[in-house]
């Protein structure tokens, strides 16, 4: 008898806890930046660059990115959270603008 894997459940618990922690970490920045952050987070979290060999990953809105772009955006969002947590909204805003520029340039791209 095959035992069910606990990995998917554990991964969803980790993802949920990361999303729950995001508002706390971004709270060191103003409301407008925090709102922009959450808009980006929602789309970037929909990207799944973890499947090997995929030339493109797709966002919930139909945007498409290379796996490297998706991983870069995920890393930038983590750095934005850290910048807000340490009280550096200028760094957070600069990084968020870069992520938003990439997102805006790829929406509906074919």
Secondary structure, DSSP 8 states (H G I E B T S, - for coil): -----SHHHHHHHHHHHHHHHHHHHHTTS-HHHHHHHHHHHHHHHT--TTSTT-S-EE-TTS-EE-HHHHHHHHHHHHHHHHHHHTT-HHHHHHHHHHHHHHHHHHTT--
